[in-house]
C-alpha cells in the first residue's frame, strides 16, 4: 500500500520539487499551498491532490489534513516546507513583517505539526520533516528575523524528538545551503531605509555578496532528494545536511571557535571588525 505525504509550500522551489519527487517515487501526495487555483507546475498524477493551506490560517491546516486522510486513508509523513526570508536592518523592519516572519516560519510550522499529531499518535507511526537551513546553525548579517526563526525550528525539533519517539513518531531536520529558487525573489522580503545612512555600507556589501553566493547555489531537486531521504530514514538521526555548501560551512562552524568564525563572516561580507 502506497504511503502518503503532506507537504506545505508546494507552489514553487523546493516544495514543488519535493512534491514531484514523491509522486515519481510512488507516494500519495497532498500538495498544499495558499492559492491552489494558480498551480501550474506540479506533475499531474492520480496519486496527488492539491489542497489549500495557509500556515497562518489554522482552520485551513485542519481542512487540508482532513482532505488528505479522506482521500488516501492516512498520512505517513509531513514535510514542513512553507517559509520565506525577511532580511534587512531590524530598525527599518515593520512590526507586521517581524510578526509575519515568525508566524510563517515558526508558528505555522508548529500549528501544522500539531494538526497531524493526533493522526500519527493513533497510528503510533509517522515522520515529521522540518525544512530548516544552514541559517538555523549559523547566521549572516541582516538576517536577524530569518535566522531567529530557523534557530527556533532547530530547537523545537530537537525538543520534539524526545516526546514523539516513544510513541513511534520520527523527527527529522533538513538543513539546505543556498538553493537556486524563488527564495531570492518573491520569497524574500528585504527592508531598508536609505535615509538611515549608518546601515547602508552593510546593506550594500551584504547584498553584493549574496548575489555572488547565489551563483553557486544548488538546484531545488538536490535538496528534494534529501527531504525524501529524511522521510524514509528509519534511523534516530535528527539532522541531515543538504548540499555540498551546507556540509562545508557546517563542518567549518563545528571546527571553529566563535571569535574566529565571526571574524571569517565579517571578512566574507567585508564588514568592519
C-alpha positions as CSV (number, residue, x, y, z in Angstrom):
1,X,0.0,0.0,0.0
2,X,1.4,3.4,-1.0
3,X,2.4,5.8,1.7
4,X,1.1,9.4,1.9
5,X,3.0,12.6,2.5
6,X,1.6,16.1,3.1
7,X,3.9,18.9,2.0
8,X,3.4,22.6,2.7
9,X,4.5,25.4,0.4
10,X,4.5,23.4,-2.9
11,X,3.7,26.3,-5.2
12,X,7.4,26.8,-6.2
13,X,11.0,25.9,-5.5
14,X,11.9,23.2,-3.0
15,X,8.3,22.4,-2.2
16,X,7.3,21.8,-5.8
17,X,10.5,19.8,-6.5
18,X,9.8,17.7,-3.4
19,X,6.2,17.0,-4.3
20,X,7.1,15.9,-7.8
21,X,9.8,13.6,-6.5
22,X,7.5,11.9,-4.1
23,X,5.0,11.4,-6.9
24,X,7.7,9.8,-9.0
25,X,8.6,7.6,-6.0
26,X,5.0,6.2,-5.9
27,X,3.8,8.0,-2.8
28,X,0.4,9.6,-2.5
29,X,1.0,13.4,-2.2
30,X,-1.1,16.0,-0.5
31,X,0.4,19.1,-2.1
32,X,-0.6,22.2,-0.2
33,X,-0.3,25.9,-1.0
34,X,-2.1,29.2,-0.3
35,X,-3.5,29.6,-3.8
36,X,-4.1,26.2,-5.4
37,X,-6.2,27.8,-8.2
38,X,-2.9,29.3,-9.5
39,X,-1.0,26.0,-9.5
40,X,0.5,25.1,-12.9
41,X,3.9,23.5,-12.1
42,X,3.2,20.2,-10.4
43,X,3.2,16.9,-12.3
44,X,-0.3,15.6,-13.0
45,X,-0.9,12.3,-11.2
46,X,-3.7,10.3,-9.8
47,X,-1.9,9.8,-6.6
48,X,-1.9,13.6,-5.8
49,X,-4.4,16.1,-4.5
50,X,-3.7,19.9,-4.3
51,X,-5.2,21.5,-1.2
52,X,-5.4,25.0,0.1
53,X,-3.3,25.5,3.2
54,X,-2.1,28.8,4.6
55,X,0.1,28.2,7.6
56,X,-1.2,31.5,9.1
57,X,-4.8,30.2,8.9
58,X,-5.1,27.3,11.4
59,X,-8.6,26.3,10.1
60,X,-7.1,25.8,6.6
61,X,-4.4,23.5,8.1
62,X,-7.0,21.1,9.6
63,X,-9.1,21.1,6.4
64,X,-6.1,20.1,4.4
65,X,-5.1,17.3,6.8
66,X,-8.7,16.0,6.8
67,X,-8.8,16.1,3.0
68,X,-5.6,14.1,2.8
69,X,-6.9,11.4,5.2
70,X,-10.2,11.3,3.4
71,X,-8.6,10.8,0.0
72,X,-5.8,8.4,0.9
73,X,-6.9,6.9,4.2
74,X,-3.9,8.0,6.2
75,X,-0.9,10.3,6.3
76,X,2.5,8.8,6.9
77,X,4.8,11.8,6.7
78,X,4.6,15.6,7.0
79,X,7.2,17.9,5.3
80,X,7.0,21.4,6.8
81,X,8.5,23.3,3.9
82,X,6.5,26.6,3.8
83,X,8.6,29.6,4.7
84,X,10.3,32.8,3.4
85,X,13.1,35.1,4.4
86,X,12.8,38.6,5.9
87,X,16.1,40.4,5.8
88,X,17.3,44.0,6.4
89,X,18.3,46.1,9.4
90,X,16.0,45.5,12.3
91,X,15.4,49.2,12.9
92,X,13.9,49.5,9.4
93,X,11.7,46.5,9.6
94,X,8.0,46.9,10.3
95,X,6.2,45.3,13.2
96,X,4.0,43.5,10.7
97,X,7.0,42.0,8.9
98,X,8.5,40.9,12.2
99,X,5.3,39.1,13.2
100,X,4.7,37.6,9.7
101,X,8.2,36.1,9.6
102,X,7.7,34.3,12.9
103,X,4.0,33.4,12.1
104,X,5.0,31.7,8.8
105,X,8.3,30.1,9.7
106,X,7.7,29.1,13.3
107,X,4.0,29.3,14.4
108,X,2.7,27.9,11.1
109,X,5.2,25.0,11.3
110,X,4.1,24.3,14.9
111,X,0.3,24.5,14.1
112,X,0.7,22.2,11.1
113,X,2.7,19.7,13.2
114,X,0.1,19.9,15.9
115,X,-2.7,19.2,13.4
116,X,-1.1,15.9,12.2
117,X,0.0,14.6,15.7
118,X,-3.4,13.1,16.7
119,X,-3.4,11.1,13.5
120,X,0.2,10.0,13.9
121,X,-0.3,9.2,17.6
122,X,-3.4,7.0,16.8
123,X,-1.3,5.1,14.2
124,X,1.8,5.1,16.5
125,X,3.8,6.0,13.5
126,X,4.7,8.9,11.3
127,X,7.6,11.1,10.2
128,X,7.9,14.9,10.5
129,X,10.5,16.6,8.3
130,X,11.2,20.2,9.2
131,X,13.0,22.1,6.4
132,X,15.4,24.3,8.3
133,X,18.6,25.8,6.8
134,X,22.3,26.2,7.5
135,X,20.8,29.5,8.7
136,X,19.4,27.6,11.7
137,X,23.0,26.8,12.8
138,X,24.9,29.9,11.7
139,X,23.8,33.5,10.9
140,X,24.7,36.2,8.3
141,X,24.4,39.9,8.6
142,X,20.9,41.5,8.2
143,X,19.2,38.1,8.8
144,X,18.1,38.8,12.4
145,X,14.5,37.6,11.7
146,X,15.1,34.8,9.3
147,X,17.9,33.3,11.4
148,X,15.8,33.8,14.5
149,X,13.1,31.6,13.0
150,X,15.4,28.9,11.8
151,X,17.3,28.7,15.1
152,X,13.8,28.3,16.6
153,X,13.0,25.4,14.2
154,X,16.2,23.7,15.2
155,X,15.5,24.0,18.9
156,X,11.8,22.9,18.8
157,X,12.6,20.0,16.5
158,X,15.3,18.8,18.9
159,X,12.9,19.0,21.8
160,X,10.1,17.3,20.0
161,X,12.1,14.3,19.1
162,X,12.2,13.3,22.8
163,X,8.4,13.4,23.3
164,X,7.5,11.9,20.0
165,X,10.0,9.0,19.7
166,X,8.3,6.9,22.5
167,X,5.0,6.8,20.5
168,X,6.6,5.9,17.2
169,X,6.9,9.3,15.6
170,X,10.2,10.2,14.0
171,X,11.5,13.8,13.8
172,X,13.9,15.0,11.1
173,X,15.5,18.3,10.2
174,X,16.8,19.0,6.7
175,X,19.5,21.8,6.5
176,X,19.9,23.1,3.0
177,X,22.5,25.6,2.0
178,X,21.7,28.2,-0.7
179,X,19.1,26.9,-3.2
180,X,18.5,28.4,-6.6
181,X,14.8,29.0,-6.2
182,X,12.3,31.9,-5.8
183,X,13.6,32.3,-2.3
184,X,15.7,35.0,-3.8
185,X,12.6,36.5,-5.5
186,X,9.0,36.6,-4.2
187,X,10.0,34.5,-1.1
188,X,12.5,37.1,0.1
189,X,11.3,40.3,1.7
190,X,14.0,43.0,2.2
191,X,13.5,46.0,4.4
192,X,15.7,49.1,4.2
193,X,15.6,52.9,4.7
194,X,18.3,54.7,2.6
195,X,17.9,57.7,4.9
196,X,19.4,55.7,7.8
197,X,22.9,56.1,6.3
198,X,24.7,54.3,9.1
199,X,23.3,50.9,7.8
200,X,23.9,51.5,4.1
201,X,27.5,50.3,3.8
202,X,26.5,47.0,5.4
203,X,23.4,46.7,3.2
204,X,25.4,47.2,0.0
205,X,28.1,44.8,1.0
206,X,25.8,42.1,2.1
207,X,23.5,42.3,-0.9
208,X,26.5,42.2,-3.2
209,X,28.0,39.1,-1.5
210,X,24.6,37.3,-1.6
211,X,24.4,37.9,-5.4
212,X,27.8,36.2,-5.8
213,X,26.9,33.4,-3.4
214,X,23.6,32.6,-5.3
215,X,25.6,31.9,-8.5
216,X,27.0,28.8,-6.7
217,X,23.6,27.8,-5.2
218,X,22.4,24.2,-5.7
219,X,19.2,23.3,-7.6
220,X,16.0,22.5,-5.6
221,X,16.0,18.9,-6.8
222,X,19.1,18.2,-4.8
223,X,17.5,19.3,-1.5
224,X,14.3,17.5,-2.5
225,X,16.3,14.2,-2.7
226,X,17.5,14.9,0.9
227,X,13.9,15.6,2.0
228,X,12.9,12.2,0.6
229,X,15.8,10.6,2.3
230,X,14.7,12.1,5.6
231,X,11.1,11.0,5.2
232,X,12.2,7.4,4.6
233,X,15.1,7.3,7.1
234,X,14.3,4.9,10.0
235,X,17.4,5.7,12.0
236,X,17.5,8.0,15.0
237,X,19.5,10.7,13.2
238,X,17.9,14.1,13.6
239,X,19.7,16.4,11.3
240,X,20.6,15.9,7.6
241,X,22.6,18.4,5.7
242,X,21.6,19.1,2.1
243,X,24.1,20.3,-0.5
244,X,27.9,20.5,-0.5
245,X,28.0,24.1,0.6
246,X,25.9,23.2,3.7
247,X,28.2,20.4,4.6
248,X,31.3,22.6,4.1
249,X,30.1,25.5,6.1
250,X,28.7,23.5,9.0
251,X,31.9,21.4,9.2
252,X,33.8,24.7,9.4
253,X,31.4,26.0,12.1
254,X,31.9,22.9,14.3
255,X,35.6,23.1,14.0
256,X,35.9,26.9,14.7
257,X,35.6,28.9,17.9
258,X,33.1,31.8,18.0
259,X,35.6,34.6,17.6
260,X,37.3,33.0,14.6
261,X,34.1,32.2,12.9
262,X,32.6,35.6,13.4
263,X,35.7,37.2,12.0
264,X,35.5,35.0,9.0
265,X,31.9,36.0,8.4
266,X,32.8,39.7,8.7
267,X,35.6,39.2,6.2
268,X,33.3,37.4,3.8
269,X,31.0,40.4,3.8
270,X,33.9,42.9,4.1
271,X,32.5,44.3,7.3
272,X,34.5,46.3,9.8
273,X,35.7,44.4,12.8
